[in-house]
Structures are given as C-alpha cells and as structure tokens.
Amino acid sequence: MRFRRLILMLLAVIPLAMSAQYDIKKEKISTWMFEVSYAYQFPGMDTKVLYCNNNCIGASVDFKTASNWMFSINGSFISGNKVNITREELFGDILDNNGEIITGDGIYGSYALFERGGHIQARVAKIFPVLSPNPNCGFFVQGGIGYLFNRLRTEFGSYASPPPALAGDYLYGYDKMRGGFAWSGEIGYLFLSNTRVLNFSISIEFNQAFTKPMRKWDFNTGKDTHSYIDQYIGIRGAIYIPTYKRKPAEYYYY
C-alpha cells in the first residue's frame, strides 16, 4: 500500500517538475533529464583475463534537485570486439588436430569471439557549481550500486551451420557468463547551458563487480565454483535533455 502511494506521488510530481518555469542563470532548479552516454573502458582484475578494451553505451533517467543532488537510474550495454582467451582455452576437445572447428556441414568454419555484457545501477551525485555558467552545474562526484554481467559471444560465418557441439543451448556451456553485485564511482564535469541547448558531461569512472558463474557447467573446464572481481575503468561522455521550461524574457517598452 505504501509503495503504491509512493508511485502515485511520483507520477503527480513529474508533470509539475516538467511544467515549471525557471531562470537557470539565477536560481538553482530541480528538473528531470534524459541522458545518453558513451564510454571507452579498460578491463582490470579478473576481467582482463578474458576481455580487452570495450565500448559501453548507456541511457539514464535523472532527477536533479534544487540543492544540486542528482539521482538516476542507468542501464548500459557493454560490447568488445577483442578477447584475450584462445580458442584452445575456450573450446578444448571440440577442436580437431589442426585447432579448427568443423561445422555441421562438414567443413572448416570461420567464427569470431566478442565480449557482451550489461550494467544496471542506481546512482546519486553531488554537483559543485565551480567554473560554471550558472549555479546548476560544475564538477560532480557520483556513486552507484547495481548489477553487472558479462559473457563471451561466438558468431559463426553465415555460409555454414554451427557444429552440433555449439548449436542451440550447447553454446551456453562455453560463454563463461558471470554476474553479480556491482558498485561504481565517477568524477567529472557537468555543463548545463543557460539556453538549454547544450548540456553535456565528461568524466572518469570506475566500476567493480563481485561476480559468480551463471552457468551450471563449463563444457571445457567443468563446473566453475570460483568468485571473480570484474573491473572496468573508463572515460565517459554524456549528453542531457532537460525538461524544465525557461522563463520568458522580460521586455520593457517606453
């Protein structure tokens, strides 16, 4: 019952915040913002054993308060085109004597390995209006908690069918998928223009997750009972679309 009341209150507050008019040059404002971001990330700890540098695309819904706190819900997609694991380490006995995979058509097949993953988190940030055009932006410090997962994706050439050992659900036995609780820290600079046209941030971020295998069995190495520490350190840029309305300009006629 209390949760339902909270949702109803939130739905009532959002239209009011979006319809309010502010003078961002002179006053601290509260506003909802939509955020899209991109980060180039470097792996650390156990992550770099399997993966190389990656791209991370994120989207967020943010609420900035009049006291320069910002709360957000964020979802990110992790994508890497290079991995550190070799085909022997990953596929083991299903390779032939030449280290190749024979497809379902009885020919050598070409395939590529990629990193895929995701990160969902709730974040809170404090904005310090230093070297900023108005009191609503400046340097910020942000922290978050959530859930992170990663896995290996195997893609075969379109001209041949996958080998039986890697067809359908069997492929899950080789993707080394793992996930777990994650926390993040970020420091950067947020710019909100006086005209509401240009709004962006640039920051350095640190993400760490305490992960465990999400597959019951690894077909090459057996059951994995280890715990891992996955780290991603990145440089992130973001653009924002605020929802507040500007006060109309005042004109005086004589």
C-alpha positions as CSV (number, residue, x, y, z in Angstrom):
1,M,0.0,0.0,0.0
2,R,2.8,2.4,0.9
3,F,4.6,1.5,-2.3
4,R,1.5,2.3,-4.3
5,R,1.2,5.7,-2.6
6,L,4.8,6.5,-3.4
7,I,4.3,5.7,-7.1
8,L,1.2,7.9,-7.2
9,M,3.1,10.8,-5.6
10,L,5.9,10.4,-8.1
11,L,3.5,10.4,-11.0
12,A,2.0,13.6,-9.6
13,V,5.3,15.3,-9.1
14,I,6.8,14.6,-12.6
15,P,4.3,16.7,-14.6
16,L,4.7,19.6,-12.1
17,A,8.5,19.5,-12.4
18,M,8.3,19.4,-16.2
19,S,5.9,22.3,-16.5
20,A,7.6,24.6,-14.0
21,Q,9.4,27.7,-15.4
22,Y,12.9,28.6,-14.2
23,D,15.6,31.1,-14.7
24,I,18.6,28.8,-14.7
25,K,21.1,31.7,-14.7
26,K,20.0,33.0,-11.3
27,E,18.5,30.1,-9.4
28,K,19.1,26.5,-8.5
29,I,16.5,24.4,-10.2
30,S,15.0,20.9,-10.0
31,T,14.4,19.1,-13.2
32,W,14.1,15.7,-14.8
33,M,16.7,14.9,-17.5
34,F,17.2,12.2,-20.1
35,E,20.8,11.1,-20.6
36,V,22.6,9.2,-23.3
37,S,26.3,8.3,-22.8
38,Y,29.3,6.6,-24.3
39,A,32.4,5.2,-22.5
40,Y,35.6,3.6,-23.6
41,Q,36.6,1.2,-20.9
42,F,39.7,-0.7,-19.9
43,P,39.4,-4.0,-18.0
44,G,41.1,-4.8,-14.7
45,M,41.4,-7.6,-12.2
46,D,39.8,-10.9,-13.5
47,T,38.1,-9.1,-16.4
48,K,41.3,-8.6,-18.3
49,V,42.0,-12.4,-18.3
50,L,39.1,-12.8,-20.8
51,Y,38.5,-9.4,-22.3
52,C,40.2,-6.4,-23.9
53,N,39.1,-2.8,-24.1
54,N,35.4,-2.3,-24.8
55,N,32.7,0.2,-25.7
56,C,29.9,1.0,-23.3
57,I,26.7,2.7,-24.4
58,G,24.3,3.9,-21.6
59,A,20.9,5.6,-21.1
60,S,19.6,7.1,-17.9
61,V,16.7,9.0,-16.4
62,D,18.0,11.6,-14.0
63,F,16.4,13.9,-11.4
64,K,18.3,17.0,-10.3
65,T,17.2,18.7,-7.1
66,A,17.3,22.4,-6.3
67,S,20.1,21.5,-3.8
68,N,22.3,20.2,-6.6
69,W,21.9,16.5,-5.8
70,M,21.2,14.2,-8.8
71,F,19.5,10.8,-8.6
72,S,19.4,8.5,-11.6
73,I,18.6,5.0,-12.9
74,N,21.0,3.9,-15.5
75,G,21.3,0.9,-18.0
76,S,24.5,0.2,-20.0
77,F,25.4,-2.2,-22.8
78,I,29.0,-3.5,-22.9
79,S,30.4,-4.5,-26.2
80,G,34.0,-5.6,-27.0
81,N,35.4,-6.8,-30.3
82,K,38.5,-8.5,-29.0
83,V,39.1,-11.1,-26.3
84,N,42.2,-12.5,-24.6
85,I,41.1,-16.1,-24.4
86,T,42.4,-18.5,-27.1
87,R,40.2,-21.0,-29.0
88,E,42.0,-23.9,-27.3
89,E,41.3,-22.5,-23.8
90,L,37.6,-21.9,-24.7
91,F,36.6,-24.9,-26.8
92,G,39.2,-27.6,-25.9
93,D,38.3,-31.1,-27.2
94,I,35.8,-30.0,-29.8
95,L,38.7,-28.6,-31.9
96,D,40.3,-31.0,-34.4
97,N,44.0,-31.8,-34.6
98,N,44.6,-28.6,-36.5
99,G,42.9,-26.5,-33.9
100,E,39.8,-25.8,-36.1
101,I,36.1,-26.3,-35.7
102,I,34.2,-28.5,-38.2
103,T,30.8,-27.1,-38.9
104,G,27.5,-29.0,-39.3
105,D,28.2,-29.1,-43.0
106,G,31.5,-31.0,-42.5
107,I,33.8,-28.1,-43.5
108,Y,36.1,-25.8,-41.5
109,G,34.1,-22.8,-40.2
110,S,35.1,-19.3,-39.5
111,Y,34.0,-17.7,-36.3
112,A,34.7,-14.7,-34.1
113,L,34.6,-14.1,-30.4
114,F,33.2,-10.9,-28.8
115,E,32.5,-9.6,-25.3
116,R,28.9,-8.8,-24.4
117,G,27.5,-7.6,-21.1
118,G,25.3,-5.2,-19.2
119,H,25.3,-2.9,-16.2
120,I,22.1,-1.7,-14.4
121,Q,22.5,0.7,-11.5
122,A,21.0,3.4,-9.3
123,R,23.3,6.4,-8.9
124,V,23.5,9.5,-6.7
125,A,25.7,12.5,-7.5
126,K,26.6,15.8,-5.8
127,I,27.2,18.9,-8.1
128,F,29.6,21.6,-7.0
129,P,29.0,24.8,-9.1
130,V,32.6,25.7,-9.7
131,L,33.8,27.2,-13.1
132,S,30.2,27.0,-14.3
133,P,27.9,29.4,-16.2
134,N,25.1,29.1,-13.6
135,P,24.6,27.6,-10.2
136,N,23.2,24.3,-11.5
137,C,26.3,22.7,-13.0
138,G,30.0,22.2,-12.4
139,F,32.2,19.5,-11.1
140,F,30.4,16.4,-9.7
141,V,31.1,13.3,-7.7
142,Q,28.9,10.3,-8.3
143,G,28.4,6.8,-6.8
144,G,26.2,3.9,-7.7
145,I,25.2,0.4,-6.9
146,G,23.6,-2.2,-9.1
147,Y,24.2,-5.4,-11.1
148,L,26.8,-6.2,-13.8
149,F,27.2,-9.3,-16.0
150,N,29.5,-10.2,-18.9
151,R,29.9,-13.2,-21.3
152,L,31.6,-14.4,-24.4
153,R,29.6,-14.4,-27.7
154,T,30.6,-16.7,-30.5
155,E,29.4,-15.8,-34.0
156,F,29.8,-18.2,-37.0
157,G,30.1,-17.3,-40.6
158,S,26.7,-17.1,-42.3
159,Y,27.6,-19.6,-45.0
160,A,27.8,-22.6,-42.8
161,S,25.7,-24.1,-40.0
162,P,27.2,-24.3,-36.5
163,P,28.8,-27.5,-35.3
164,P,26.5,-29.7,-33.3
165,A,28.6,-29.2,-30.2
166,L,27.9,-25.5,-30.4
167,A,24.3,-25.5,-31.7
168,G,21.4,-24.1,-29.7
169,D,21.7,-24.3,-25.9
170,Y,25.0,-26.1,-26.1
171,L,26.7,-22.7,-26.8
172,Y,25.8,-21.5,-23.3
173,G,28.3,-24.1,-22.0
174,Y,31.1,-22.1,-23.5
175,D,30.1,-18.4,-22.9
176,K,31.6,-18.1,-19.4
177,M,28.7,-15.8,-18.4
178,R,29.0,-14.4,-14.9
179,G,27.3,-11.6,-12.9
180,G,26.9,-10.1,-9.5
181,F,26.6,-7.1,-7.3
182,A,28.5,-4.0,-8.6
183,W,29.4,-0.6,-7.3
184,S,30.7,2.4,-9.2
185,G,32.4,5.8,-8.7
186,E,32.7,8.7,-11.0
187,I,34.2,12.2,-11.0
188,G,33.8,14.7,-13.8
189,Y,32.3,18.0,-15.0
190,L,28.7,18.7,-15.9
191,F,27.7,21.6,-18.2
192,L,24.1,22.9,-18.4
193,S,23.8,25.8,-20.7
194,N,21.8,28.9,-19.9
195,T,19.8,28.4,-23.1
196,R,19.0,24.7,-22.5
197,V,20.6,23.9,-25.9
198,L,24.0,22.4,-25.0
199,N,24.1,20.1,-22.0
200,F,26.9,17.5,-21.5
201,S,29.3,15.9,-19.1
202,I,32.7,14.3,-19.3
203,S,34.0,12.1,-16.5
204,I,36.3,9.3,-15.4
205,E,34.6,6.2,-14.0
206,F,35.4,3.1,-12.0
207,N,33.2,0.0,-11.9
208,Q,33.8,-3.1,-9.8
209,A,31.6,-6.2,-9.6
210,F,31.7,-9.2,-7.4
211,T,30.6,-11.9,-9.9
212,K,30.0,-15.7,-9.9
213,P,29.4,-18.1,-12.8
214,M,25.8,-18.1,-14.1
215,R,26.1,-21.4,-15.9
216,K,25.9,-24.7,-14.0
217,W,28.6,-26.2,-16.1
218,D,31.5,-25.2,-18.4
219,F,31.8,-27.9,-21.1
220,N,35.6,-27.4,-21.4
221,T,36.8,-26.9,-17.8
222,G,34.0,-28.5,-15.8
223,K,32.0,-26.9,-13.0
224,D,33.3,-23.4,-12.1
225,T,32.8,-22.6,-8.4
226,H,35.2,-19.6,-8.3
227,S,34.3,-16.0,-7.4
228,Y,35.6,-13.2,-9.6
229,I,36.2,-9.5,-9.3
230,D,35.4,-7.7,-12.6
231,Q,36.6,-4.2,-13.1
232,Y,36.1,-1.6,-15.8
233,I,37.8,1.8,-15.8
234,G,36.6,4.2,-18.4
235,I,36.3,7.7,-19.8
236,R,32.6,8.7,-20.3
237,G,30.9,11.4,-22.2
238,A,27.2,12.1,-21.9
239,I,24.6,14.5,-23.4
240,Y,21.4,15.5,-21.5
241,I,17.9,16.7,-22.4
242,P,16.4,18.6,-19.5
243,T,12.7,19.0,-19.2
244,Y,12.3,22.3,-17.4
245,K,10.9,25.3,-19.2
246,R,12.7,28.6,-19.4
247,K,11.1,31.8,-18.1
248,P,10.1,34.1,-20.9
249,A,12.4,37.0,-21.5
250,E,11.2,40.3,-20.0
251,Y,10.8,43.3,-22.3
252,Y,10.1,46.8,-21.3
253,Y,8.6,49.4,-23.6
254,Y,8.6,53.2,-23.0
